[in-house]
Amino acid sequence: MKKITILLIATVVFYQVGVTAKTADLKLSGFMDLQHNLEGNNANDGFKWGEIVIRTESKISKKVSVQAGLKYNTTTDTFGLDEALLNINANENIEVGLGQFDIPLGIDYKYYDSPNRALVSQPLLNTKLYNNWNDLGSKVTYTQDNITAVGYVINGKNFQTSGGARAQATGARISLGLEDGEVGLSAANDPTVSDGYVGGDYTYTAGDIEVLTEVLQVNNKNADKAFAYYVQVKYDINEVFLVGRYGKYQEDSSYDRDADTYGTLSRLSLGAGYKIDANAELRVEAQINSEDCRSDHIDNNALLCQATVRF
């Protein structure tokens, strides 16, 4: 698998170099963040790299473009493929994407990258239900006025994690742009792990205030389910911003999705940030975590600090 990944990365890089020689229309970008965590006696305390991503994009013609990215894995100390996407503009309303991409399930896929988030951490809805779902497949995006609809066919979770039965996962998201925000509905089905997702999201922006809220439920073939939601409010005061988020995750007692010891987890995050400039920020986040385990109750609080920069 590593050889295939290296070969694919090399192919993308050399292809981009060849395209650049012909068109000189290559865009390079990326970001990185450094964190310092204080989580009681947690082994992950101290300084650590959060994310390091390098991306490239090249426009081949009026209808075709290519984008690719490498992401540093802090666990294995290696770079891996973050995205590799061929985009084809069929017409002014329809775009086809082929390759590897972030799955548009709900709204949080827009905030996977740490510079796009307001807080250091990601919502429980993301980390507990699909964990930054990035997959290989194809998608079709349709835009008309203030409506955006995207449908996709991808490999699915089982393809990535086991050698068992495989079947492609499918999903869609439709959103309606409003004068002061956006409302969206999402659904996805991954048959090999018997997960069916359905949820909704809403974004509201008025002056210096931004509100994000999302709810998502996953149903298993055995009628078990897990449910999560969050509400986040951000307030900008010139270069400083304040943000608060409350989120909750709950799963049926017979449905242990990731072999942990609790069925309900709630988190209140209070944070602040300072915008050094348009591409760099400093952030701090205090977490109040409440874990209802199957045997007892645990309060596990944390303090997170982060510096992010785009380049």
SVG drawing of the C-alpha trace seen along z (x, -y; Angstrom):
<svg xmlns="http://www.w3.org/2000/svg" viewBox="-34 -46 43 57">
<polyline fill="none" stroke="black" stroke-width="0.4" points="0.0,0.0 2.9,-2.3 4.5,-1.7 1.2,-2.5 0.8,-5.7 4.4,-6.8 3.9,-6.0 0.7,-8.0 2.3,-10.9 5.3,-10.9 2.9,-10.7 1.0,-13.7 4.1,-15.7 5.8,-15.0 2.6,-15.6 2.2,-19.0 5.8,-19.8 5.1,-19.0 1.9,-21.0 3.7,-23.9 6.4,-23.9 3.6,-24.3 1.1,-26.6 2.9,-28.3 -0.4,-28.2 0.6,-26.3 -0.6,-27.4 1.2,-26.2 -0.3,-26.6 -0.4,-24.9 -0.7,-25.4 0.7,-24.1 -0.2,-24.4 1.6,-23.8 -0.3,-22.8 0.4,-22.7 -2.1,-20.6 -2.7,-20.3 -5.0,-17.4 -4.3,-16.3 -2.0,-13.3 -2.7,-12.6 0.3,-11.1 -0.4,-13.6 0.4,-16.6 3.0,-19.1 4.0,-20.5 3.0,-18.6 2.4,-19.2 -1.3,-19.4 -1.4,-19.4 1.1,-20.1 -0.4,-20.1 1.1,-21.1 -1.2,-21.5 -0.9,-22.3 -3.4,-23.2 -3.1,-23.6 -5.6,-24.7 -5.1,-22.7 -7.8,-24.4 -11.1,-26.3 -12.8,-23.0 -10.1,-20.9 -8.1,-21.4 -6.0,-19.2 -5.4,-19.6 -3.4,-17.4 -2.1,-17.6 0.2,-15.9 -0.5,-15.7 1.9,-15.0 0.7,-12.2 1.8,-13.1 1.4,-9.5 3.6,-7.8 5.9,-10.8 5.2,-10.3 3.5,-12.2 0.5,-10.7 -2.0,-11.7 -4.5,-14.2 -6.3,-14.8 -5.8,-14.2 -8.6,-15.4 -9.3,-15.9 -12.1,-18.5 -14.0,-18.7 -16.4,-21.6 -19.1,-20.0 -20.9,-23.4 -21.5,-26.5 -23.7,-24.5 -22.1,-21.1 -18.7,-20.0 -17.4,-16.4 -14.6,-15.4 -12.6,-12.2 -10.1,-11.1 -9.6,-11.5 -11.5,-14.2 -13.1,-15.2 -16.7,-13.8 -19.4,-16.5 -21.4,-14.9 -22.9,-17.8 -21.0,-21.1 -17.9,-20.3 -15.9,-19.0 -15.4,-22.7 -13.5,-23.0 -11.2,-20.0 -8.2,-22.2 -7.1,-23.8 -6.9,-27.4 -10.6,-27.2 -11.7,-26.3 -12.4,-28.8 -11.4,-26.4 -8.4,-24.2 -10.5,-21.0 -13.0,-19.6 -16.7,-18.9 -17.6,-15.6 -20.0,-15.1 -17.0,-14.8 -14.6,-12.8 -17.1,-10.3 -19.3,-9.7 -17.0,-9.9 -13.6,-11.3 -12.6,-13.6 -14.0,-11.2 -11.7,-11.4 -12.1,-8.8 -11.5,-7.8 -14.3,-8.0 -16.2,-10.4 -18.6,-13.3 -20.9,-15.6 -21.7,-19.1 -24.6,-21.1 -25.1,-24.8 -28.0,-27.0 -28.5,-30.4 -28.4,-29.8 -28.8,-26.0 -25.8,-23.6 -26.2,-19.9 -23.5,-17.3 -23.7,-13.5 -20.9,-11.1 -19.9,-7.4 -16.9,-6.4 -15.1,-3.3 -16.5,-3.5 -15.0,-2.8 -14.7,1.0 -12.5,0.7 -10.0,-1.3 -9.9,0.8 -10.4,4.4 -10.0,7.0 -13.6,8.3 -16.6,7.7 -16.6,4.4 -19.3,2.3 -19.3,-1.3 -20.8,-4.0 -23.0,-6.7 -24.2,-10.0 -25.5,-13.5 -25.7,-17.0 -28.0,-19.8 -27.7,-23.3 -29.7,-26.5 -28.0,-29.8 -29.9,-32.4 -29.4,-36.2 -27.7,-35.7 -26.4,-32.1 -27.0,-28.6 -29.1,-25.6 -28.2,-22.1 -29.4,-18.5 -27.1,-15.4 -27.5,-11.7 -25.0,-8.8 -25.1,-5.0 -22.2,-2.7 -23.5,0.8 -20.5,2.9 -20.5,1.5 -24.3,1.1 -24.2,-2.6 -26.8,-5.0 -26.3,-8.8 -28.8,-11.5 -28.5,-15.1 -28.9,-18.8 -26.9,-22.0 -27.4,-25.7 -25.0,-28.6 -26.0,-32.1 -23.8,-35.3 -24.7,-38.8 -22.0,-41.4 -19.4,-40.2 -21.4,-37.2 -21.3,-33.7 -23.4,-30.7 -22.9,-27.1 -25.1,-24.3 -25.3,-20.7 -27.1,-17.5 -26.3,-14.0 -27.6,-10.5 -26.2,-7.2 -28.4,-4.0 -27.0,-0.5 -28.7,2.5 -29.5,3.9 -31.7,0.7 -28.9,-0.6 -28.1,-4.3 -25.7,-7.0 -26.6,-10.7 -24.5,-13.9 -25.0,-17.7 -23.2,-20.9 -23.9,-24.7 -21.1,-27.1 -21.1,-30.9 -18.2,-33.2 -17.9,-36.9 -15.2,-39.0 -13.8,-42.1 -11.3,-43.6 -8.2,-41.2 -9.6,-39.3 -12.4,-36.7 -14.3,-34.9 -16.0,-31.5 -18.0,-29.0 -19.3,-25.6 -21.4,-23.0 -21.6,-19.5 -23.0,-16.1 -22.6,-12.5 -24.8,-9.6 -24.9,-6.0 -27.3,-3.1 -26.0,-0.9 -25.8,2.0 -24.0,0.0 -20.3,-0.6 -18.9,-2.2 -15.3,-2.5 -14.7,-0.2 -14.6,-3.0 -16.2,-2.8 -18.8,-5.5 -22.2,-5.9 -22.6,-9.6 -20.0,-12.4 -20.7,-16.1 -18.2,-19.0 -18.3,-22.7 -15.5,-24.6 -14.7,-28.2 -12.0,-29.8 -10.4,-33.0 -8.1,-33.9 -5.9,-36.7 -5.5,-37.3 -1.8,-38.2 -2.6,-38.8 -4.8,-37.3 -2.8,-34.1 -1.8,-33.5 -3.7,-33.1 -3.1,-32.3 -5.8,-30.4 -6.6,-29.0 -9.5,-26.6 -10.7,-25.4 -12.7,-22.2 -15.2,-21.0 -15.8,-17.3 -18.4,-15.1 -18.2,-11.4 -21.1,-9.1 -19.4,-5.7 -21.3,-2.4 -20.0,-1.9 -19.4,-5.4 -19.1,-9.2 -15.9,-11.0 -15.1,-14.7 -12.0,-15.1 -11.1,-18.8 -8.4,-20.2 -6.6,-23.4 -5.5,-23.6 -3.2,-26.2 -2.5,-26.5 -0.7,-28.6 -1.8,-28.3 -0.3,-29.7 -1.1,-29.5 1.5,-29.8"/>
</svg>
